[in-house]
Amino acid sequence: MNRFANLADKQPKDDMPAEPVSPAANPQIPPSRVGRKAISGYFLPELSLAMHTCARRNGLSLQDLMAEAFNDVLRKYGESPIGS
C-alpha cells in the first residue's frame, strides 16, 4: 500500500489554518526566497567541490551556476529555459 494513500482522507485540524500562510507574511523567510522553490540532491563531494570552485572562479553564486546548468539541460531536452 502506498504510504501516502490515506493523506487525502485526513481532515485538517481545527487549530491549523485552512489556507497556507503566505511566505511574504513570514518574517523568517528572506525576500530573495519568496516565490521560489528549493531543488536539492545528493552528489559526490568531488562534484560539490568542483561546482563551488567553478562558481567562485567565474564570479557566480552556486545558485546562479546551478540555474545555468539546469537551463542547459532544459535546452538539451527541447524545453524552454526558465531562468534563475
Secondary structure, 3 states (H helix, E strand, C coil): CCCCHHHHHCCCCCCCCCCCCCHHHCCCCCHHHCCCCCCCCCCCHHHHHHHHHHHHHCCCCHHHHHHHHHHHHHHHCCCCCCCC
